[in-house]
């Protein structure tokens, strides 16, 4: 499931807040092409640009779906991305956020994610730098 899905219920307990996803009438896409094709033409163009940027920075990576999101895989998950209502979610793992904190300062970030708003230019150069970093990290970590 994509992290950008809407939620239908919230339960608050002593142990935390739990969100329950809305039931979806559309099947989860099996591949990146199907995921991108589900959106309007403008969104498709944006997603294809993000996809191409990542593919160029990680030429040996394999495209797949993971957690309901387009994912690039190189020995293990490299990065994920998803179209959300007001932003592109980019998920380069916590190390990708931490190592580029200064460059990502203008954006909303969390432990392993960054939000690139639709109303601002997508920083493809930053995405490419993070992806190249993640490629090196995955290759060294897998030896």
MIDRENSE-738499 format. One record per atom (N, C-alpha, C): residue number from 0; residue in three letters; chain; atom name; x, y, z. Coordinates in Angstrom, 2 decimals. Last residue first. Layout:
BEGIN
{node NUM,ALA,A,CA,{X,Y,Z}}
...
END
This chain:
BEGIN
{node 142,UNK,A,N,{28.49,-6.31,-0.13}}
{node 142,UNK,A,CA,{29.71,-7.08,-0.38}}
{node 142,UNK,A,C,{30.03,-7.99,0.78}}
{node 141,UNK,A,N,{26.41,-4.65,0.37}}
{node 141,UNK,A,CA,{26.08,-6.01,-0.08}}
{node 141,UNK,A,C,{27.32,-6.86,-0.31}}
{node 140,UNK,A,N,{27.27,-2.11,0.95}}
{node 140,UNK,A,CA,{26.60,-2.88,2.02}}
{node 140,UNK,A,C,{26.32,-4.31,1.64}}
{node 139,UNK,A,N,{28.16,-1.29,-1.54}}
{node 139,UNK,A,CA,{29.13,-1.52,-0.47}}
{node 139,UNK,A,C,{28.52,-2.40,0.62}}
{node 138,UNK,A,N,{25.68,-1.09,-2.87}}
{node 138,UNK,A,CA,{26.75,-1.92,-3.42}}
{node 138,UNK,A,C,{27.79,-2.25,-2.35}}
{node 137,UNK,A,N,{24.19,0.71,-1.31}}
{node 137,UNK,A,CA,{23.72,-0.67,-1.51}}
{node 137,UNK,A,C,{24.83,-1.59,-2.01}}
{node 136,UNK,A,N,{25.82,3.02,-1.53}}
{node 136,UNK,A,CA,{25.51,2.43,-0.22}}
{node 136,UNK,A,C,{25.07,0.98,-0.36}}
{node 135,UNK,A,N,{25.73,3.55,-4.28}}
{node 135,UNK,A,CA,{27.02,3.25,-3.62}}
{node 135,UNK,A,C,{26.78,2.55,-2.28}}
{node 134,UNK,A,N,{22.94,4.03,-4.45}}
{node 134,UNK,A,CA,{23.57,2.95,-5.24}}
{node 134,UNK,A,C,{24.89,2.56,-4.58}}
{node 133,UNK,A,N,{22.66,6.25,-2.80}}
{node 133,UNK,A,CA,{22.02,5.00,-2.40}}
{node 133,UNK,A,C,{22.60,3.81,-3.19}}
{node 132,UNK,A,N,{24.06,8.16,-4.36}}
{node 132,UNK,A,CA,{24.52,7.83,-3.01}}
{node 132,UNK,A,C,{23.97,6.48,-2.57}}
{node 131,UNK,A,N,{22.36,8.21,-6.58}}
{node 131,UNK,A,CA,{23.75,7.76,-6.75}}
{node 131,UNK,A,C,{24.36,7.38,-5.39}}
{node 130,UNK,A,N,{20.06,9.27,-5.29}}
{node 130,UNK,A,CA,{20.03,7.93,-5.88}}
{node 130,UNK,A,C,{21.45,7.39,-6.07}}
{node 129,UNK,A,N,{20.98,11.83,-4.61}}
{node 129,UNK,A,CA,{20.58,10.89,-3.55}}
{node 129,UNK,A,C,{20.57,9.46,-4.09}}
{node 128,UNK,A,N,{21.42,12.89,-7.16}}
{node 128,UNK,A,CA,{22.52,12.78,-6.19}}
{node 128,UNK,A,C,{22.20,11.77,-5.10}}
{node 127,UNK,A,N,{18.81,12.81,-8.23}}
{node 127,UNK,A,CA,{19.89,12.03,-8.85}}
{node 127,UNK,A,C,{21.06,11.84,-7.89}}
{node 126,UNK,A,N,{17.49,14.63,-6.53}}
{node 126,UNK,A,CA,{17.04,13.23,-6.61}}
{node 126,UNK,A,C,{18.17,12.36,-7.16}}
{node 125,UNK,A,N,{18.89,16.95,-7.21}}
{node 125,UNK,A,CA,{18.99,16.41,-5.84}}
{node 125,UNK,A,C,{18.57,14.94,-5.83}}
{node 124,UNK,A,N,{18.08,17.24,-9.87}}
{node 124,UNK,A,CA,{19.52,17.11,-9.56}}
{node 124,UNK,A,C,{19.71,16.52,-8.16}}
{node 123,UNK,A,N,{15.30,17.58,-9.68}}
{node 123,UNK,A,CA,{15.83,16.35,-10.27}}
{node 123,UNK,A,C,{17.32,16.15,-9.95}}
{node 122,UNK,A,N,{13.19,18.92,-7.85}}
{node 122,UNK,A,CA,{14.65,19.04,-7.87}}
{node 122,UNK,A,C,{15.33,17.76,-8.37}}
{node 121,UNK,A,N,{10.38,20.23,-9.46}}
{node 121,UNK,A,CA,{10.95,19.02,-8.85}}
{node 121,UNK,A,C,{12.48,19.12,-8.95}}
{node 120,UNK,A,N,{9.11,23.48,-8.72}}
{node 120,UNK,A,CA,{9.88,22.59,-9.61}}
{node 120,UNK,A,C,{10.45,21.39,-8.84}}
{node 119,UNK,A,N,{5.91,23.47,-7.04}}
{node 119,UNK,A,CA,{7.30,23.93,-7.16}}
{node 119,UNK,A,C,{8.05,22.98,-8.10}}
{node 118,UNK,A,N,{3.47,22.30,-6.70}}
{node 118,UNK,A,CA,{3.48,23.69,-7.15}}
{node 118,UNK,A,C,{4.89,24.30,-7.22}}
{node 117,UNK,A,N,{3.82,19.78,-5.64}}
{node 117,UNK,A,CA,{3.46,19.89,-7.05}}
{node 117,UNK,A,C,{3.62,21.32,-7.58}}
{node 116,UNK,A,N,{6.63,19.33,-3.40}}
{node 116,UNK,A,CA,{5.30,19.86,-3.73}}
{node 116,UNK,A,C,{5.07,19.99,-5.23}}
{node 115,UNK,A,N,{8.11,16.56,-2.33}}
{node 115,UNK,A,CA,{8.37,17.59,-3.32}}
{node 115,UNK,A,C,{7.01,18.11,-3.80}}
{node 114,UNK,A,N,{9.02,15.26,0.72}}
{node 114,UNK,A,CA,{7.88,15.66,-0.10}}
{node 114,UNK,A,C,{8.29,16.78,-1.03}}
{node 113,UNK,A,N,{10.84,12.40,1.76}}
{node 113,UNK,A,CA,{10.81,13.83,1.46}}
{node 113,UNK,A,C,{9.62,14.09,0.55}}
{node 112,UNK,A,N,{11.71,9.94,4.26}}
{node 112,UNK,A,CA,{10.91,10.44,3.14}}
{node 112,UNK,A,C,{11.09,11.95,2.97}}
{node 111,UNK,A,N,{12.60,8.87,6.63}}
{node 111,UNK,A,CA,{13.02,8.23,5.39}}
{node 111,UNK,A,C,{12.32,8.75,4.16}}
{node 110,UNK,A,N,{11.85,10.76,8.69}}
{node 110,UNK,A,CA,{13.00,9.86,8.84}}
{node 110,UNK,A,C,{13.49,9.28,7.52}}
{node 109,UNK,A,N,{10.87,13.53,6.65}}
{node 109,UNK,A,CA,{10.71,12.71,7.84}}
{node 109,UNK,A,C,{11.89,11.74,7.84}}
{node 108,UNK,A,N,{10.46,16.85,5.31}}
{node 108,UNK,A,CA,{11.10,15.54,5.37}}
{node 108,UNK,A,C,{10.68,14.82,6.65}}
{node 107,UNK,A,N,{9.59,19.35,3.14}}
{node 107,UNK,A,CA,{9.12,18.58,4.29}}
{node 107,UNK,A,C,{9.79,17.21,4.23}}
{node 106,UNK,A,N,{12.34,21.40,1.97}}
{node 106,UNK,A,CA,{11.22,20.48,1.77}}
{node 106,UNK,A,C,{10.81,19.84,3.09}}
{node 105,UNK,A,N,{14.69,22.84,2.30}}
{node 105,UNK,A,CA,{13.49,23.57,1.86}}
{node 105,UNK,A,C,{12.22,22.71,1.77}}
{node 104,UNK,A,N,{16.59,20.77,3.05}}
{node 104,UNK,A,CA,{16.02,21.68,4.05}}
{node 104,UNK,A,C,{14.78,22.45,3.57}}
{node 103,UNK,A,N,{17.97,19.18,1.36}}
{node 103,UNK,A,CA,{16.54,18.90,1.49}}
{node 103,UNK,A,C,{15.84,19.85,2.46}}
{node 102,UNK,A,N,{20.57,20.00,1.68}}
{node 102,UNK,A,CA,{19.93,20.23,0.38}}
{node 102,UNK,A,C,{18.42,20.01,0.42}}
{node 101,UNK,A,N,{20.93,19.13,4.35}}
{node 101,UNK,A,CA,{21.07,20.55,4.01}}
{node 101,UNK,A,C,{20.37,20.86,2.67}}
{node 100,UNK,A,N,{20.56,16.33,4.19}}
{node 100,UNK,A,CA,{19.67,17.17,5.01}}
{node 100,UNK,A,C,{19.74,18.64,4.62}}
{node 99,UNK,A,N,{21.69,14.15,3.03}}
{node 99,UNK,A,CA,{21.38,15.29,2.16}}
{node 99,UNK,A,C,{20.46,16.29,2.87}}
{node 98,UNK,A,N,{21.95,12.17,4.90}}
{node 98,UNK,A,CA,{23.15,12.61,4.20}}
{node 98,UNK,A,C,{22.93,13.80,3.26}}
{node 97,UNK,A,N,{19.24,11.78,5.71}}
{node 97,UNK,A,CA,{20.25,12.28,6.64}}
{node 97,UNK,A,C,{21.46,12.86,5.91}}
{node 96,UNK,A,N,{18.03,10.64,3.44}}
{node 96,UNK,A,CA,{17.56,11.91,3.99}}
{node 96,UNK,A,C,{18.65,12.55,4.83}}
{node 95,UNK,A,N,{19.47,8.30,3.09}}
{node 95,UNK,A,CA,{19.34,9.23,1.98}}
{node 95,UNK,A,C,{18.87,10.60,2.42}}
{node 94,UNK,A,N,{19.04,7.02,5.51}}
{node 94,UNK,A,CA,{20.39,7.48,5.18}}
{node 94,UNK,A,C,{20.37,8.49,4.02}}
{node 93,UNK,A,N,{16.27,6.30,5.45}}
{node 93,UNK,A,CA,{16.77,7.34,6.36}}
{node 93,UNK,A,C,{18.16,7.87,5.99}}
{node 92,UNK,A,N,{15.20,5.98,1.98}}
{node 92,UNK,A,CA,{15.63,5.42,3.26}}
{node 92,UNK,A,C,{16.17,6.54,4.16}}
{node 91,UNK,A,N,{14.02,7.60,0.03}}
{node 91,UNK,A,CA,{15.37,7.07,-0.20}}
{node 91,UNK,A,C,{15.99,6.41,1.03}}
{node 90,UNK,A,N,{11.20,8.33,-1.31}}
{node 90,UNK,A,CA,{11.57,7.54,-0.13}}
{node 90,UNK,A,C,{12.94,6.88,-0.34}}
{node 89,UNK,A,N,{9.10,10.92,-2.10}}
{node 89,UNK,A,CA,{10.34,10.26,-2.50}}
{node 89,UNK,A,C,{10.92,9.63,-1.24}}
{node 88,UNK,A,N,{6.03,11.97,-3.27}}
{node 88,UNK,A,CA,{6.74,11.40,-2.14}}
{node 88,UNK,A,C,{7.95,10.65,-2.67}}
{node 87,UNK,A,N,{5.00,14.91,-4.63}}
{node 87,UNK,A,CA,{5.63,13.64,-4.98}}
{node 87,UNK,A,C,{6.34,13.17,-3.72}}
{node 86,UNK,A,N,{1.91,16.44,-3.45}}
{node 86,UNK,A,CA,{3.36,16.32,-3.61}}
{node 86,UNK,A,C,{3.74,14.98,-4.23}}
{node 85,UNK,A,N,{-0.77,16.41,-2.93}}
{node 85,UNK,A,CA,{-0.14,17.71,-3.08}}
{node 85,UNK,A,C,{1.36,17.65,-3.34}}
{node 84,UNK,A,N,{-1.50,13.64,-3.14}}
{node 84,UNK,A,CA,{-2.42,14.71,-3.50}}
{node 84,UNK,A,C,{-1.71,16.04,-3.78}}
{node 83,UNK,A,N,{1.26,11.80,-4.57}}
{node 83,UNK,A,CA,{0.32,12.10,-3.51}}
{node 83,UNK,A,C,{-0.51,13.31,-3.93}}
{node 82,UNK,A,N,{2.97,9.33,-6.17}}
{node 82,UNK,A,CA,{2.23,10.56,-6.38}}
{node 82,UNK,A,C,{1.21,10.70,-5.27}}
{node 81,UNK,A,N,{6.14,8.07,-5.09}}
{node 81,UNK,A,CA,{4.69,7.94,-5.23}}
{node 81,UNK,A,C,{4.08,9.32,-5.47}}
{node 80,UNK,A,N,{9.05,5.93,-4.92}}
{node 80,UNK,A,CA,{8.41,7.24,-5.12}}
{node 80,UNK,A,C,{6.93,7.01,-5.33}}
{node 79,UNK,A,N,{11.97,4.51,-3.39}}
{node 79,UNK,A,CA,{10.57,4.41,-3.81}}
{node 79,UNK,A,C,{10.12,5.83,-4.14}}
{node 78,UNK,A,N,{15.25,3.06,-3.81}}
{node 78,UNK,A,CA,{14.35,4.18,-3.52}}
{node 78,UNK,A,C,{12.94,3.83,-3.98}}
{node 77,UNK,A,N,{16.23,0.33,-3.31}}
{node 77,UNK,A,CA,{17.08,1.50,-3.46}}
{node 77,UNK,A,C,{16.30,2.75,-3.06}}
{node 76,UNK,A,N,{16.06,-2.85,-1.87}}
{node 76,UNK,A,CA,{15.35,-1.65,-2.28}}
{node 76,UNK,A,C,{16.28,-0.45,-2.24}}
{node 75,UNK,A,N,{18.98,-4.67,-3.04}}
{node 75,UNK,A,CA,{17.86,-4.48,-2.10}}
{node 75,UNK,A,C,{17.17,-3.20,-2.53}}
{node 74,UNK,A,N,{20.20,-4.96,-5.49}}
{node 74,UNK,A,CA,{20.59,-5.85,-4.39}}
{node 74,UNK,A,C,{19.60,-5.79,-3.23}}
{node 73,UNK,A,N,{18.29,-2.56,-6.26}}
{node 73,UNK,A,CA,{19.66,-2.91,-6.63}}
{node 73,UNK,A,C,{20.27,-3.64,-5.44}}
{node 72,UNK,A,N,{15.27,-1.26,-7.41}}
{node 72,UNK,A,CA,{15.91,-2.30,-6.61}}
{node 72,UNK,A,C,{17.30,-2.58,-7.15}}
{node 71,UNK,A,N,{12.84,1.19,-7.15}}
{node 71,UNK,A,CA,{14.04,0.76,-7.85}}
{node 71,UNK,A,C,{14.82,-0.12,-6.89}}
{node 70,UNK,A,N,{9.31,1.28,-7.25}}
{node 70,UNK,A,CA,{10.54,1.06,-6.50}}
{node 70,UNK,A,C,{11.66,0.69,-7.45}}
{node 69,UNK,A,N,{6.09,2.59,-6.88}}
{node 69,UNK,A,CA,{7.19,2.30,-7.78}}
{node 69,UNK,A,C,{8.50,2.29,-6.99}}
{node 68,UNK,A,N,{4.19,1.09,-4.17}}
{node 68,UNK,A,CA,{4.83,2.23,-4.82}}
{node 68,UNK,A,C,{5.86,1.77,-5.85}}
{node 67,UNK,A,N,{3.27,-0.90,-2.56}}
{node 67,UNK,A,CA,{2.30,-0.23,-3.42}}
{node 67,UNK,A,C,{2.87,0.95,-4.18}}
{node 66,UNK,A,N,{5.52,-2.01,-1.44}}
{node 66,UNK,A,CA,{4.66,-1.16,-0.58}}
{node 66,UNK,A,C,{3.65,-0.38,-1.41}}
{node 65,UNK,A,N,{6.81,-2.07,-4.67}}
{node 65,UNK,A,CA,{7.00,-2.49,-3.29}}
{node 65,UNK,A,C,{6.23,-1.51,-2.41}}
{node 64,UNK,A,N,{7.42,-3.01,-7.97}}
{node 64,UNK,A,CA,{6.50,-2.37,-7.04}}
{node 64,UNK,A,C,{6.78,-2.94,-5.66}}
{node 63,UNK,A,N,{10.41,-2.29,-9.88}}
{node 63,UNK,A,CA,{9.41,-3.19,-9.33}}
{node 63,UNK,A,C,{8.44,-2.37,-8.50}}
{node 62,UNK,A,N,{13.29,-2.16,-11.91}}
{node 62,UNK,A,CA,{12.02,-1.55,-11.52}}
{node 62,UNK,A,C,{11.09,-2.62,-10.97}}
{node 61,UNK,A,N,{16.67,-2.43,-10.98}}
{node 61,UNK,A,CA,{15.48,-3.09,-11.54}}
{node 61,UNK,A,C,{14.26,-2.35,-11.03}}
{node 60,UNK,A,N,{19.75,-0.75,-11.80}}
{node 60,UNK,A,CA,{18.61,-1.04,-10.92}}
{node 60,UNK,A,C,{17.44,-1.63,-11.69}}
{node 59,UNK,A,N,{21.87,0.11,-13.26}}
{node 59,UNK,A,CA,{21.73,-1.33,-13.07}}
{node 59,UNK,A,C,{20.52,-1.72,-12.24}}
{node 58,UNK,A,N,{21.73,2.96,-13.26}}
{node 58,UNK,A,CA,{21.54,2.20,-14.50}}
{node 58,UNK,A,C,{21.38,0.70,-14.33}}
{node 57,UNK,A,N,{20.77,5.29,-11.60}}
{node 57,UNK,A,CA,{20.97,3.90,-11.13}}
{node 57,UNK,A,C,{20.80,2.95,-12.31}}
{node 56,UNK,A,N,{20.34,7.63,-12.91}}
{node 56,UNK,A,CA,{21.30,7.66,-11.80}}
{node 56,UNK,A,C,{21.61,6.25,-11.27}}
{node 55,UNK,A,N,{18.39,6.84,-14.73}}
{node 55,UNK,A,CA,{19.67,7.33,-15.24}}
{node 55,UNK,A,C,{20.74,7.31,-14.14}}
{node 54,UNK,A,N,{16.29,6.19,-12.99}}
{node 54,UNK,A,CA,{16.88,5.14,-13.85}}
{node 54,UNK,A,C,{18.25,5.57,-14.38}}
{node 53,UNK,A,N,{15.69,8.72,-11.91}}
{node 53,UNK,A,CA,{16.20,7.65,-11.05}}
{node 53,UNK,A,C,{16.90,6.58,-11.89}}
{node 52,UNK,A,N,{14.80,10.03,-14.24}}
{node 52,UNK,A,CA,{15.89,10.58,-13.42}}
{node 52,UNK,A,C,{16.53,9.50,-12.56}}
{node 51,UNK,A,N,{12.64,8.43,-15.00}}
{node 51,UNK,A,CA,{13.80,8.54,-15.87}}
{node 51,UNK,A,C,{15.02,9.08,-15.12}}
{node 50,UNK,A,N,{10.87,8.91,-12.80}}
{node 50,UNK,A,CA,{11.33,7.56,-13.13}}
{node 50,UNK,A,C,{12.62,7.60,-13.96}}
{node 49,UNK,A,N,{10.41,11.63,-13.10}}
{node 49,UNK,A,CA,{11.04,11.13,-11.88}}
{node 49,UNK,A,C,{11.64,9.75,-12.13}}
{node 48,UNK,A,N,{9.15,11.54,-15.61}}
{node 48,UNK,A,CA,{10.39,12.31,-15.44}}
{node 48,UNK,A,C,{11.14,11.85,-14.19}}
{node 47,UNK,A,N,{6.89,10.03,-15.03}}
{node 47,UNK,A,CA,{7.87,9.50,-16.00}}
{node 47,UNK,A,C,{9.20,10.24,-15.89}}
{node 46,UNK,A,N,{5.56,11.78,-13.29}}
{node 46,UNK,A,CA,{6.06,10.50,-12.79}}
{node 46,UNK,A,C,{7.10,9.89,-13.73}}
{node 45,UNK,A,N,{4.92,13.82,-15.15}}
{node 45,UNK,A,CA,{5.75,14.10,-13.98}}
{node 45,UNK,A,C,{6.37,12.81,-13.43}}
{node 44,UNK,A,N,{3.25,12.43,-16.92}}
{node 44,UNK,A,CA,{4.48,13.06,-17.41}}
{node 44,UNK,A,C,{5.44,13.34,-16.26}}
{node 43,UNK,A,N,{1.16,11.69,-15.19}}
{node 43,UNK,A,CA,{1.97,10.66,-15.85}}
{node 43,UNK,A,C,{3.30,11.24,-16.33}}
{node 42,UNK,A,N,{0.09,14.19,-14.61}}
{node 42,UNK,A,CA,{0.74,13.43,-13.53}}
{node 42,UNK,A,C,{1.62,12.33,-14.12}}
{node 41,UNK,A,N,{-0.94,14.77,-17.14}}
{node 41,UNK,A,CA,{0.05,15.67,-16.52}}
{node 41,UNK,A,C,{0.81,14.94,-15.42}}
{node 40,UNK,A,N,{-2.81,12.60,-17.60}}
{node 40,UNK,A,CA,{-1.62,12.81,-18.43}}
{node 40,UNK,A,C,{-0.55,13.71,-17.81}}
{node 39,UNK,A,N,{-3.72,10.98,-14.45}}
{node 39,UNK,A,CA,{-4.01,11.84,-15.60}}
{node 39,UNK,A,C,{-2.71,12.14,-16.36}}
{node 38,UNK,A,N,{-2.91,7.50,-13.62}}
{node 38,UNK,A,CA,{-3.05,8.93,-13.35}}
{node 38,UNK,A,C,{-3.34,9.71,-14.62}}
{node 37,UNK,A,N,{-2.36,4.90,-14.29}}
{node 37,UNK,A,CA,{-3.59,5.14,-13.53}}
{node 37,UNK,A,C,{-3.86,6.62,-13.29}}
{node 36,UNK,A,N,{0.15,4.72,-15.39}}
{node 36,UNK,A,CA,{-0.99,4.81,-16.31}}
{node 36,UNK,A,C,{-2.30,5.13,-15.59}}
{node 35,UNK,A,N,{1.76,4.23,-13.15}}
{node 35,UNK,A,CA,{1.80,5.55,-13.80}}
{node 35,UNK,A,C,{0.58,5.75,-14.69}}
{node 34,UNK,A,N,{1.09,1.53,-12.63}}
{node 34,UNK,A,CA,{0.95,2.57,-11.60}}
{node 34,UNK,A,C,{0.85,3.94,-12.26}}
{node 33,UNK,A,N,{1.82,0.29,-15.01}}
{node 33,UNK,A,CA,{0.41,0.29,-14.60}}
{node 33,UNK,A,C,{0.15,1.37,-13.55}}
{node 32,UNK,A,N,{4.63,0.68,-14.92}}
{node 32,UNK,A,CA,{3.83,1.21,-16.03}}
{node 32,UNK,A,C,{2.36,1.31,-15.66}}
{node 31,UNK,A,N,{5.37,-0.74,-12.61}}
{node 31,UNK,A,CA,{5.49,0.71,-12.64}}
{node 31,UNK,A,C,{4.66,1.33,-13.76}}
{node 30,UNK,A,N,{3.00,-3.35,-11.75}}
{node 30,UNK,A,CA,{4.27,-2.84,-12.27}}
{node 30,UNK,A,C,{4.22,-1.32,-12.37}}
{node 29,UNK,A,N,{0.58,-3.92,-10.61}}
{node 29,UNK,A,CA,{1.62,-4.94,-10.53}}
{node 29,UNK,A,C,{2.97,-4.46,-11.02}}
{node 28,UNK,A,N,{-1.51,-1.82,-8.58}}
{node 28,UNK,A,CA,{-0.76,-2.07,-9.82}}
{node 28,UNK,A,C,{0.35,-3.10,-9.59}}
{node 27,UNK,A,N,{-4.27,-3.05,-6.83}}
{node 27,UNK,A,CA,{-2.92,-2.51,-6.71}}
{node 27,UNK,A,C,{-2.16,-2.83,-7.99}}
{node 26,UNK,A,N,{-7.53,-2.30,-8.19}}
{node 26,UNK,A,CA,{-6.47,-3.23,-7.78}}
{node 26,UNK,A,C,{-5.13,-2.52,-7.67}}
{node 25,UNK,A,N,{-9.95,-0.22,-6.73}}
{node 25,UNK,A,CA,{-9.03,-0.44,-7.82}}
{node 25,UNK,A,C,{-7.91,-1.37,-7.35}}
{node 24,UNK,A,N,{-11.32,0.16,-4.50}}
{node 24,UNK,A,CA,{-12.01,-0.61,-5.53}}
{node 24,UNK,A,C,{-11.10,-0.87,-6.72}}
{node 23,UNK,A,N,{-10.16,-0.05,-1.19}}
{node 23,UNK,A,CA,{-9.92,0.41,-2.54}}
{node 23,UNK,A,C,{-10.66,-0.48,-3.52}}
{node 22,UNK,A,N,{-11.01,1.14,1.95}}
{node 22,UNK,A,CA,{-11.09,0.02,1.02}}
{node 22,UNK,A,C,{-10.95,0.57,-0.39}}
{node 21,UNK,A,N,{-8.63,3.13,3.63}}
{node 21,UNK,A,CA,{-9.93,3.00,2.98}}
{node 21,UNK,A,C,{-9.89,1.78,2.08}}
{node 20,UNK,A,N,{-6.68,1.98,6.44}}
{node 20,UNK,A,CA,{-6.83,2.43,5.06}}
{node 20,UNK,A,C,{-8.24,2.22,4.54}}
{node 19,UNK,A,N,{-6.56,3.24,9.64}}
{node 19,UNK,A,CA,{-7.06,2.12,8.85}}
{node 19,UNK,A,C,{-7.31,2.60,7.43}}
{node 18,UNK,A,N,{-4.14,4.06,12.02}}
{node 18,UNK,A,CA,{-4.92,4.49,10.87}}
{node 18,UNK,A,C,{-5.32,3.27,10.07}}
{node 17,UNK,A,N,{-3.64,4.59,15.44}}
{node 17,UNK,A,CA,{-3.67,3.62,14.35}}
{node 17,UNK,A,C,{-4.59,4.13,13.25}}
{node 16,UNK,A,N,{-1.56,5.83,17.89}}
{node 16,UNK,A,CA,{-2.63,6.16,16.96}}
{node 16,UNK,A,C,{-2.54,5.18,15.79}}
{node 15,UNK,A,N,{-0.81,4.19,21.06}}
{node 15,UNK,A,CA,{-0.54,4.97,19.86}}
{node 15,UNK,A,C,{-1.77,5.23,19.04}}
{node 14,UNK,A,N,{-1.43,2.97,23.42}}
{node 14,UNK,A,CA,{-0.23,2.50,22.73}}
{node 14,UNK,A,C,{0.06,3.26,21.45}}
{node 13,UNK,A,N,{-3.84,3.85,24.30}}
{node 13,UNK,A,CA,{-2.68,4.15,25.13}}
{node 13,UNK,A,C,{-1.38,3.82,24.43}}
{node 12,UNK,A,N,{-5.28,4.87,21.15}}
{node 12,UNK,A,CA,{-5.21,4.05,22.35}}
{node 12,UNK,A,C,{-4.02,4.49,23.18}}
{node 11,UNK,A,N,{-7.41,5.78,18.60}}
{node 11,UNK,A,CA,{-6.39,6.27,19.51}}
{node 11,UNK,A,C,{-6.44,5.39,20.75}}
{node 10,UNK,A,N,{-8.00,5.16,15.28}}
{node 10,UNK,A,CA,{-8.23,4.66,16.63}}
{node 10,UNK,A,C,{-7.07,5.15,17.49}}
{node 9,UNK,A,N,{-9.58,6.21,12.40}}
{node 9,UNK,A,CA,{-8.49,6.45,13.32}}
{node 9,UNK,A,C,{-8.89,5.91,14.67}}
{node 8,UNK,A,N,{-10.36,5.48,8.98}}
{node 8,UNK,A,CA,{-10.62,5.41,10.41}}
{node 8,UNK,A,C,{-9.39,5.64,11.23}}
{node 7,UNK,A,N,{-9.59,5.86,6.37}}
{node 7,UNK,A,CA,{-11.01,5.93,6.69}}
{node 7,UNK,A,C,{-11.30,5.91,8.17}}
{node 6,UNK,A,N,{-7.09,7.62,4.57}}
{node 6,UNK,A,CA,{-7.45,6.73,5.65}}
{node 6,UNK,A,C,{-8.90,6.96,6.05}}
{node 5,UNK,A,N,{-5.49,7.52,1.35}}
{node 5,UNK,A,CA,{-6.33,8.16,2.35}}
{node 5,UNK,A,C,{-6.71,7.14,3.40}}
{node 4,UNK,A,N,{-2.03,6.89,0.52}}
{node 4,UNK,A,CA,{-3.44,6.56,0.50}}
{node 4,UNK,A,C,{-4.20,7.33,1.57}}
{node 3,UNK,A,N,{0.66,7.23,0.60}}
{node 3,UNK,A,CA,{-0.13,8.39,0.24}}
{node 3,UNK,A,C,{-1.62,8.09,0.16}}
{node 2,UNK,A,N,{2.05,4.96,0.90}}
{node 2,UNK,A,CA,{1.95,5.81,2.08}}
{node 2,UNK,A,C,{1.05,7.00,1.83}}
{node 1,UNK,A,N,{0.50,2.22,-0.75}}
{node 1,UNK,A,CA,{1.24,3.47,-0.80}}
{node 1,UNK,A,C,{1.03,4.27,0.47}}
{node 0,UNK,A,N,{0.83,-1.17,0.00}}
{node 0,UNK,A,CA,{0.00,0.00,0.00}}
{node 0,UNK,A,C,{0.88,1.23,0.00}}
END
